[in-house]
Amino acid sequence: MSLSQDLKSGIPIVAPGVFDALTASIAAGAGFRAVYLSGAAIAYTHLGRPDIGLVSMAEVADRIAMICDRMTVPVIVDADTGYGNALNVQRTVRLFEKMGAQGIQLEDQTTPKRCGHLNDKSVVSTGEMVGKIKAAVDARANEQTLIIARTDALQMEGIDRALERAHLYAQAGADILFVEAPKSGEQLGDIAGALKGVKPLVANMVEGGTTPIHNAAELSDLGFQIVIFPGGIVRAIAKTAVDYYASLAAAGSNAPFADRMFDFNGLNALIGTPDMLALGRTYEDADGKDRHEEDAA
């Protein structure tokens, strides 16, 4: 099922954050109906740096392609500011759509942007962002590719202005609206109340961030159709990695950590090694040699 069709079902979508094909395939295996390719998560893992606009369009496009080659679950992609002006946005949308993205999120921060839950953000004019959304809508090849408009204006301009921006972005053609970083449960309710029925809404849950944590059922009751958990997987893996390396340094062996990690066979089972080797054997000649081996000879 496509992301567009899934939204029409009326069943809330919980999209966990992923950053590569491995995490995306594990999320899909857990039963999630969509995944969220987080720009922050790519910065954390690919660069070992914070989410402050360092990740490039090409780096994200490569991740989309690898993820979509590995699994068929719809991918929502964080495209940050679109990597420039309206013409850059059009190139971004065309490329990300070709790579397999079904949802492309654009935000109204200035460039370079920063994580929506960091302080001292700034936003472009409403008119500039409206132009970017129109450019994104014009650039997509398929109307089933959904454009998500995120506003970060709440921190600087207040909730009323953020809601005004969201309405204007909807009028510009955005398919989904995302008001980032509400500061309380009351503000979450205000956002849902003001925008419910205008377009489907995104809620972003960041452990330790600005917004109080709610579960997906609570957010659905408020009126949010998509709930994302962008960086949770990186925080979980980073904590595990800190513990793992400390254990290995202390013990000189992985034995103390064995019950918290896959062994060789367990990991190969998870990533499908036996199935891939079996598939490879179906392409071998009767004498057991691969055609590529004969060509090389």
N, C-alpha and C positions, 0 to 999 in steps of 0.2 A: 504494500500500500504506500502511496506517496504521502509526503507531509501534508500537502493540500487536502487530500482525501481524508487523512487521519484527523485533521482539524475539524472537518465538517461532521465527523462522527459525534462530536460533543464530549468525548471522553478526554479528560486532561492528559497532556503529554508531559512526562517527566523525562528530561534529556540530561543525562550525566555528562560532565565534561570529559573529553578525551584529548590526547595530543599526538597519537600515532596509530598505526594499524593494529598493534598489539592491544592497546587499551580499548580501541573501538571494537575489536572482535570479542574481547572479554565482556564488554558492556552489552553487545548484541546477544551474546550467549546467555547473559543473565535475564534476558527477556525485555530489555528496553526497546521501545518502538521508534526512538530517534536518539541521536547522539549530538553533542554540542562540541564542535572543534573550537577550543578556546585559544584566542590569541595570547592571553596571559599564560596559559599552560604551555604553549609552544615557547614563549620567552623563557619561562622557568626551566624547561627541560632541554631545549635545543641550544639556548645561549647561556643558561645558568645565570640569567639576569632578570631584573624586575620588569613589570609590564609598563614600560614608559615609551612605547612607540619604536622599539628597536627592530621588531620583526618586519620583514619585507613581504610584499605581495607574492613574490616568487616562492619564498619559503613556505608560505601558507598554501599556495597552489600545489606544491609538491606533496604536502601532507594530505590534502584533499584527494589527490589522485591515488596515493598509496592506500588510504582508508577505503575509498570506493572500489578499488581493485580487490580488496580483501573481504568486503561485506556489502550487503544490499540494504541495510537499514538506512533510512533518510538521515542525511548529515546537515545540520545547521551550522553555518560557518560565521565566525566573528571576523568581519572584514575591517574592523577598526573604523577609521575615517574615510576608507576608500582609497587611502594612500595618495591623496592629493585633491585636486579640484574636480568639478563635474565630469570632465573628460577622463581623468584618471579613474573615477568611479565607474564609468562605462566600461573601460578596459578591464577593471577588476571584476565586474559582474559577468562580462562575457567569458573571461578566463575561468572564474570559479564555477560558473555554470557548466562549462565544457568539462571541467575536472570531475563534476558529479554533485556539486552542492545543490540541495533542494531549498534551503533557506539561507539568505545572505543578509547579515546584520550590518547596518551602517550607523554610525553615531555622529553627533553634532559637536564633538570636541574640536578644538584647534589641533593643528599638527606641530610637533609630535604630541600624541595623546598620552594619557596615563590611565592606569587602572581606575575604574569607576568608583572604587571605595578608598582611593587615596585623596588627600586634601589638595587644595590649590589647583583645581582644574580650571579650564576656561573653555568657552564655547564660541562657535562661529555665529554669525547673525542668522536669524530665522530664515531670511531670504536666501542666504547661501545654502543652507541645509535643504530647503524646499527645492532648490535647483538641483541639488545632488540626488534627491529622491526621484524627481522627474527623470533625470538622466539615467538612473538605475532602472527604472521601469521601462524606459525606451530601449535600453540596451539588452534586456533579457530576451532570449529566443523563445522561451516557453512561459506562458502565463502561469504554469504550475510551479515555476520557480518563484518563491515568495521573498519579498523585500521586507525586512524588519527594520523599522526606524526607531533608533534609541536616542533619547535625550538625556544629557547629563546636566541639564540646567537647574535642577532642583537645588543643588548645593549653593550655586551662586545667585540664582534669581528667584528662588522660592517655588513652592508647589503650584501656585496659581499660574505662574509664567510657564512652568514645565508642562502643565496640562494644556495651556494654550498652544504651546509648540506641538504637543502630541496631536491635537486636533488638526493643526495646519499640515502636519506631516501625513495624516490620514487623507486629507483633501488632496495632497500632492500625489497620492497613489500608493502609499505604503500599505502592505497587506496585514502587517502585525505591528503593534506598538509596544514600546519598552521604555518606561520611565525608570531610570537607574537610581539606585541608592536612596530609597525612602528611609527615613530615620526612625520610624516607629510603626507599630501595628496600625495605629490610627491613620498614618499617611498611606500605608498600603490600602486600607479600606477606602480612603478618599480617592486614590488613583483608580481603583476598580470601580467605584461608584460613578466617577466622572466620565470614564471611558468605556464602561461596559456597554456592549452593543454597537460601539463605533467600529472597532476592529478587535480581533483576538489580542490578548494581552500576555506579556512575558513578565514573570517574577524571577529575580536572581537571588539565590541563596549563597552567601559567602560566609563561611565560619570565621568569626572574628571581624567581619566587615561592619558596614554602617547599618545594615538592615537587620532587625531581629529575625532570628531563624524561625520559620514556620514549616510544617510539613506540607506535602503536596495536597493532601485532602483539605487542610485548612485554607490554603491558597485558592484551591478550586472553589471552595464555598464562597470566598470573597469575590471571585469572578475572573481569576487568572486561568488561561487555557494552557499555557506552557510554563513549566517550572524548570529552570536550569540550575545545575550545581557545577559551575565551570572548573574551579580549581581544586575541588575536593580530592580527586584522584592524585594530584601532585602532592598535596599535603600528606595524604596517606602514604604514598610511596617514599616521600622524603623522610618522613618519620621512621619508616621501616628501614630505609637505607642508613640513616644515622645509627640506629640500633645494630644493624647488621655489621657495618664496618667496625664499630666499637667492639662487638663480640669477636670478630675475626682478629682484630689487633690484639685483644687480650688473650685469646685462647690459642691463636695460631692454627685454628681449625674451624670448620663450619659445624662441627658436631653439636655445640651448644645451641645453635640456631636451626638445627635440622627440622624441627617441628614447625617452623615458621617460613619455610621455603619449599619450593618444588625440588625434587631430585631430577636428574637428567631425564629419566623416562617420563616423569610426571609433566615436565615442561613440554617435552615432545608430543605427548598426548594432547595437551592443551592447544598447541599451535597446529595440530593436524599432521605431524610428520608421517605417521604410518599410512594415512590416507593418501598423502601426496606421493609417497614412494610406491604405493600400490597403483596409483594412477599412472605414474611413470612407466611401470612394468607393462601396462596395456599398450604402450607405444613401441615396445621392443620388438625386434624381428624374432622369428621362430627360433633362431639359434642363440637367442639371449643377448644379442648385441643391439645396442641403440643405433639408429640410423646415423646419428651425429658421430658415433664412434667409427662407423664405416667410412663416412666422409673424411674424417680426420686421417684415417689410415691411407 
